Every structure is written in structure tokens, then in C-alpha cells.
């Protein structure tokens, strides 16, 4: 990061890297130190508070006024609430995660502070992991805080049993956000300029959120439904948004119907919607781009 003095060029912000400690004392982890630095920056510039506020506002509006077209105000049912929040998460959370992480490396490089970071006794892998951990913590905190108030309302309306399903929804939403944060970190490593990284981030959001499902639906319609089958369900795993959608469509019996016949998730065989499989798929979407970013960031 950098500071902008009134009468001079950008000056790199000092980076608190652990200094040598006496023998026998606990050695602080460079990864945790860098993660704490990233998290403190997001807390200091109110990023976590802003994102939590956005999620709280939209989730409350959807929960209370989602059935206004039918003349009903307030939580309609747990299934209806989750199905409505699924759409909010798919459109908003990936975009927030991409915007959070796209300049993690390329931004430091353009400001000239990347060389300063690499001059400290910290490896490139530790640098990248520390930044990812700090940003992931900030994104997780904002997501949990943003959905907490709706959880309280659902608990009061439908009882403690509702929190089990709602907790699964929030957990899968968090994993979805972290998968796009991992993709953003890969973009930041690959891009040579910050403007190019921002363009790639928006393009990635457009492809995963909008184009992918439309392309598969077009393929399905063009084939007259002949290509629908188990392999089609496996193809949906190539999009973390669809993995998240399937996980929540099949968590509750009524959600599949509420999502509508045009949803690709409704075409997936129920036996395919194994929570362990879908959770592993989301974890893979976090680990693989992050691993690729670490590999590409090596000198």
C-alpha cells in the first residue's frame, strides 16, 4: 500500500514483518503477520462495515418485501427466503470478492511497494498466502455480519430448526465468495497492469454469473433436451455459482420449485446433490486458483 504526501510522489507504507526474536521464543508467522496487516487495512478504511451494511440492507429488503407483489409483507417461509437470497448472493458476492482482490499483487507492483515486501525475509508463497488469508477474513466477517440479522429474524419466525438450513446457506455463500477471491488473486498475479486486472475481473464475473448458464441452456434447448443427463450435472461443477445454487436448491424440498423451471439447478438429479461433493467442489474452486497463483508468482 502507499501514502500520498502533499508535496511528493507515493511512498510505500512500512510493512510490519516479524523481526528476529531471541532463541527459544515463539517465532511469529510471516503469513499471519501479513494477514493481520491486510485485515487491519480493511477495518481501518471501513470496507468490512460497508459490505456488511450492503448485505444487511438487501437481505432485509428481500426477506420483508420479497412477497410484496403477492400482497404479503414479512418472511413468507424459510424456503422462499433462502431461494430469494440465493439470487442476491450469486449476483453480488462474486463481484464484491473480485473487486476486493483484483489489485492485491498488481496494485502493489504499480505502487512500487511489491519490491519492498519481497525484500523482507518472507517467501513469495508466504506473501500471497498472507494477503489471501487477510482478505478472506475480511470477506468472511462482512458476509457473516451481513446475514446475521436475517438469521435472527428467521429464528424468531420459524424456530431454531431454521438456523440449520440457514447456516448451511451462509456457509456455502462464504465459500462462494472465497472461491472468487481466489480467482481475483490469480488475476492479480497474471495481469501486468491494474486497469487490465480490473477488466479481467469484470469479464470473469460476466462469464460466470451471466454467460455460462445461458450458454448451457442454449446447448440444452438446441439439442432438444437430448444432452440432459448426469454428465450435464457434472458440467455445472465448472461454475462455482452453479455449485452454490445446486447446494441450496436441493437443501430444502420447496426451494427447487421456487427457483423456477428455467433454473439449471432444477435439471440436476437429486442424487447428485451430495453436500459433501458440493462442498468439496467449492473448496477446490478456492484451492486450485490459489495454488495456480502461488505457482505463477514464483520467480
MODAUR-V837489 format. One record per residue. N is the residue number from 1. SS is DSSP state (h for helix, s for strand, l for the rest). PSI is psi in degrees with one decimal (999 if undefined). Layout:
BEGIN
n:N ss:SS psi:PSI
n:N ss:SS psi:PSI
END
This chain:
BEGIN
n:1 ss:l psi:169.6
n:2 ss:s psi:158.3
n:3 ss:s psi:151.6
n:4 ss:s psi:93.7
n:5 ss:l psi:156.6
n:6 ss:l psi:-26.4
n:7 ss:l psi:29.0
n:8 ss:l psi:176.4
n:9 ss:l psi:174.0
n:10 ss:s psi:137.6
n:11 ss:s psi:127.1
n:12 ss:s psi:138.9
n:13 ss:l psi:134.1
n:14 ss:l psi:137.1
n:15 ss:l psi:121.3
n:16 ss:l psi:92.5
n:17 ss:l psi:140.4
n:18 ss:l psi:134.6
n:19 ss:l psi:159.9
n:20 ss:l psi:141.7
n:21 ss:l psi:159.5
n:22 ss:l psi:151.0
n:23 ss:l psi:135.6
n:24 ss:l psi:-19.1
n:25 ss:l psi:156.5
n:26 ss:l psi:130.7
n:27 ss:l psi:118.0
n:28 ss:l psi:143.4
n:29 ss:l psi:128.9
n:30 ss:h psi:-34.7
n:31 ss:h psi:-46.6
n:32 ss:h psi:-34.3
n:33 ss:h psi:-45.3
n:34 ss:h psi:-38.3
n:35 ss:h psi:-42.6
n:36 ss:h psi:-37.8
n:37 ss:h psi:-46.5
n:38 ss:h psi:-43.3
n:39 ss:h psi:-42.0
n:40 ss:h psi:-37.9
n:41 ss:h psi:-42.0
n:42 ss:h psi:-36.7
n:43 ss:h psi:-36.8
n:44 ss:h psi:-37.9
n:45 ss:l psi:14.7
n:46 ss:l psi:20.8
n:47 ss:h psi:-47.9
n:48 ss:h psi:-43.5
n:49 ss:h psi:-40.9
n:50 ss:h psi:-46.7
n:51 ss:h psi:-41.5
n:52 ss:h psi:-39.4
n:53 ss:h psi:-40.4
n:54 ss:h psi:-47.2
n:55 ss:h psi:-41.3
n:56 ss:h psi:-46.1
n:57 ss:h psi:-52.3
n:58 ss:h psi:-39.0
n:59 ss:h psi:-37.5
n:60 ss:h psi:-41.7
n:61 ss:h psi:-43.4
n:62 ss:h psi:-41.4
n:63 ss:h psi:-41.6
n:64 ss:h psi:-37.6
n:65 ss:h psi:10.7
n:66 ss:l psi:-28.9
n:67 ss:l psi:19.3
n:68 ss:h psi:-31.1
n:69 ss:h psi:-26.9
n:70 ss:h psi:9.1
n:71 ss:l psi:21.7
n:72 ss:l psi:135.2
n:73 ss:l psi:140.7
n:74 ss:l psi:172.3
n:75 ss:l psi:122.6
n:76 ss:l psi:-51.7
n:77 ss:l psi:165.1
n:78 ss:h psi:-42.2
n:79 ss:h psi:-43.3
n:80 ss:h psi:-41.3
n:81 ss:h psi:-45.9
n:82 ss:h psi:-41.6
n:83 ss:h psi:-35.1
n:84 ss:h psi:-40.6
n:85 ss:h psi:-26.5
n:86 ss:h psi:-44.8
n:87 ss:h psi:-40.6
n:88 ss:h psi:-46.4
n:89 ss:h psi:-43.9
n:90 ss:h psi:-37.0
n:91 ss:h psi:-34.7
n:92 ss:h psi:-46.4
n:93 ss:h psi:-43.7
n:94 ss:h psi:-38.8
n:95 ss:h psi:-43.4
n:96 ss:h psi:-43.6
n:97 ss:h psi:-41.1
n:98 ss:h psi:-42.1
n:99 ss:h psi:-29.3
n:100 ss:h psi:-38.8
n:101 ss:h psi:-4.7
n:102 ss:l psi:-27.1
n:103 ss:l psi:19.5
n:104 ss:l psi:-45.2
n:105 ss:l psi:-49.1
n:106 ss:h psi:-31.0
n:107 ss:h psi:-42.8
n:108 ss:h psi:-38.6
n:109 ss:h psi:-43.3
n:110 ss:h psi:-33.3
n:111 ss:h psi:-8.7
n:112 ss:l psi:5.8
n:113 ss:l psi:-9.3
n:114 ss:h psi:-41.3
n:115 ss:h psi:-37.0
n:116 ss:h psi:-42.3
n:117 ss:h psi:-43.5
n:118 ss:h psi:-15.1
n:119 ss:h psi:-18.0
n:120 ss:l psi:161.0
n:121 ss:l psi:67.1
n:122 ss:l psi:134.3
n:123 ss:l psi:163.8
n:124 ss:h psi:-38.0
n:125 ss:h psi:-42.0
n:126 ss:h psi:-38.3
n:127 ss:h psi:-46.8
n:128 ss:h psi:-41.9
n:129 ss:h psi:-38.7
n:130 ss:h psi:-44.1
n:131 ss:h psi:-43.0
n:132 ss:h psi:-43.4
n:133 ss:h psi:-41.3
n:134 ss:h psi:-45.0
n:135 ss:h psi:-38.3
n:136 ss:h psi:-38.6
n:137 ss:h psi:-42.8
n:138 ss:h psi:-43.7
n:139 ss:h psi:-40.4
n:140 ss:h psi:-44.5
n:141 ss:h psi:-43.9
n:142 ss:h psi:-37.0
n:143 ss:h psi:-47.6
n:144 ss:h psi:-42.8
n:145 ss:h psi:-36.8
n:146 ss:h psi:-31.9
n:147 ss:h psi:-0.5
n:148 ss:h psi:-43.3
n:149 ss:h psi:-39.3
n:150 ss:h psi:-37.2
n:151 ss:h psi:-40.4
n:152 ss:h psi:-42.7
n:153 ss:h psi:-42.5
n:154 ss:h psi:-36.7
n:155 ss:h psi:-42.1
n:156 ss:h psi:-31.5
n:157 ss:h psi:-41.9
n:158 ss:h psi:-2.4
n:159 ss:l psi:176.1
n:160 ss:l psi:-27.3
n:161 ss:h psi:-28.8
n:162 ss:h psi:-27.0
n:163 ss:h psi:-25.2
n:164 ss:h psi:-49.7
n:165 ss:h psi:-41.9
n:166 ss:h psi:-37.0
n:167 ss:h psi:-38.8
n:168 ss:h psi:-38.7
n:169 ss:h psi:-46.3
n:170 ss:h psi:-39.4
n:171 ss:h psi:-45.8
n:172 ss:h psi:-34.4
n:173 ss:h psi:-39.9
n:174 ss:h psi:-43.6
n:175 ss:h psi:-37.2
n:176 ss:h psi:-45.6
n:177 ss:h psi:-40.9
n:178 ss:h psi:-32.5
n:179 ss:h psi:-40.3
n:180 ss:h psi:-28.6
n:181 ss:h psi:-39.7
n:182 ss:h psi:-41.6
n:183 ss:h psi:-38.1
n:184 ss:h psi:-38.2
n:185 ss:h psi:-39.1
n:186 ss:h psi:-42.7
n:187 ss:h psi:-43.1
n:188 ss:h psi:-33.0
n:189 ss:h psi:-39.3
n:190 ss:h psi:-35.5
n:191 ss:l psi:144.1
n:192 ss:l psi:-22.4
n:193 ss:l psi:151.1
n:194 ss:h psi:-38.7
n:195 ss:h psi:-38.3
n:196 ss:h psi:-37.8
n:197 ss:h psi:-40.9
n:198 ss:h psi:-39.4
n:199 ss:h psi:-41.2
n:200 ss:h psi:-36.2
n:201 ss:h psi:-45.5
n:202 ss:h psi:-40.1
n:203 ss:h psi:-41.7
n:204 ss:h psi:-41.9
n:205 ss:h psi:-44.7
n:206 ss:h psi:-43.1
n:207 ss:h psi:-46.8
n:208 ss:h psi:-38.1
n:209 ss:h psi:-35.9
n:210 ss:h psi:-51.2
n:211 ss:h psi:-40.5
n:212 ss:h psi:-51.6
n:213 ss:h psi:-38.8
n:214 ss:h psi:-39.2
n:215 ss:h psi:-42.0
n:216 ss:h psi:-38.9
n:217 ss:h psi:-41.2
n:218 ss:h psi:-39.8
n:219 ss:h psi:-39.6
n:220 ss:h psi:-44.3
n:221 ss:h psi:-41.6
n:222 ss:h psi:-29.6
n:223 ss:l psi:2.1
n:224 ss:l psi:25.7
n:225 ss:l psi:2.4
n:226 ss:l psi:-23.4
n:227 ss:l psi:2.7
n:228 ss:l psi:130.8
n:229 ss:l psi:-169.3
n:230 ss:h psi:-35.3
n:231 ss:h psi:-30.5
n:232 ss:h psi:-38.7
n:233 ss:h psi:-40.7
n:234 ss:h psi:-33.0
n:235 ss:h psi:-30.1
n:236 ss:h psi:-21.6
n:237 ss:l psi:-12.5
n:238 ss:l psi:0.0
n:239 ss:l psi:114.9
n:240 ss:h psi:-28.5
n:241 ss:h psi:-39.6
n:242 ss:h psi:-35.1
n:243 ss:h psi:-45.3
n:244 ss:h psi:-42.8
n:245 ss:h psi:-45.9
n:246 ss:h psi:-41.2
n:247 ss:h psi:-37.6
n:248 ss:h psi:-25.5
n:249 ss:h psi:-38.4
n:250 ss:l psi:5.6
n:251 ss:l psi:-38.4
n:252 ss:l psi:143.0
n:253 ss:l psi:-35.9
n:254 ss:l psi:-15.7
n:255 ss:h psi:-36.4
n:256 ss:h psi:-42.5
n:257 ss:h psi:-36.9
n:258 ss:h psi:-28.0
n:259 ss:h psi:-22.1
n:260 ss:l psi:158.0
n:261 ss:l psi:-20.6
n:262 ss:l psi:-3.5
n:263 ss:l psi:133.4
n:264 ss:h psi:-28.3
n:265 ss:h psi:-30.2
n:266 ss:h psi:-12.0
n:267 ss:h psi:-5.1
n:268 ss:l psi:131.8
n:269 ss:l psi:135.9
n:270 ss:h psi:-33.2
n:271 ss:h psi:-22.8
n:272 ss:h psi:-26.3
n:273 ss:l psi:69.0
n:274 ss:l psi:120.6
n:275 ss:h psi:-37.6
n:276 ss:h psi:-41.3
n:277 ss:h psi:-45.9
n:278 ss:h psi:-37.9
n:279 ss:h psi:-40.9
n:280 ss:h psi:-36.0
n:281 ss:h psi:-43.0
n:282 ss:h psi:-38.7
n:283 ss:h psi:-36.9
n:284 ss:h psi:-36.7
n:285 ss:h psi:-20.2
n:286 ss:h psi:-46.4
n:287 ss:h psi:-41.4
n:288 ss:h psi:-50.6
n:289 ss:h psi:-36.5
n:290 ss:h psi:-42.8
n:291 ss:h psi:-40.2
n:292 ss:h psi:-38.1
n:293 ss:h psi:-42.3
n:294 ss:h psi:-43.1
n:295 ss:h psi:-42.6
n:296 ss:h psi:-26.1
n:297 ss:h psi:-8.8
n:298 ss:l psi:147.8
n:299 ss:l psi:999
END
